[in-house]
C-alpha cells in the first residue's frame, strides 16, 4: 500500500476517481486506512499521457496496489489485463469488489507481500506500477527483482513514485529513464526496459 504521501483532495476522504477511458469519472471508494495514498489525479493524467502509445493491449502489474487507482485506470484505458498485488487482506477484498463493481473481468488480485511475490520467476509484463512506502528503502531491491526475475517483457515500462527529495532511483541494468516529473514532494519516473527505442524528449515531463 502507498504510504507517507499527503492525502490528495479526491472529493471524498476515501475516494479517488478514474480520470480517463471507459470508466472515466467512476469513483473508487477505498477502505479508511491511513496507509492508502492514491496517486494524485494530475500525476495519473500525466502518467497515462506518457503511456498512451503503449497501454492498449498491455499486460500490467500494480504492486502496492492500495486504492487500485493505477491498475484500474490502466484497464479503463485499454490494457488487456492487470494484476493487483497488496499484502493487506482488507485491501485485497476491497480491490476484488471494486473489480466486480466495474465489470473488470481482466483484473486479478493477489494478497501477498510484493517482495516475496517477486522472488518467484515471473511472467513478463508490459507495464509495471511500483509505488512502495516512501521511507521503507524497498525500491532498489524491488527494481532489481523486476529487472532480473523475468518480470519485464522486452520494451516494458516501469513507473515509480518516490519522495522527490530522494532524487531519481538507481536503475538496475536493463532499465533506463524514459520520462520524469515532480508534483510537490512526490517524484515520479517512467523507465524503459531494454529493447524500447528512445523517444524525442526522453527524460522530460
Buried (B, 14 or more C-beta within 10 A) or exposed (E): BBBBBEEBEBEEEBEBBBBBBEBEEBBBBBBEBEBBBBBBBEBBBBBBEBBEEBBEEBBBBBBBBBBBBBBBBBBBBBBBBBBBBBBBEEBBEBBBEBBEEBEBEBBBBBBBEBBEBBEEEBEBBBBBBBBBBBEEEBBEBBBBBBBBBEBBBEEBBBBBBBEBEEEBBEBBEBBBBBBBBEBEEBBBBBBBBEEBEEEEEBBEE
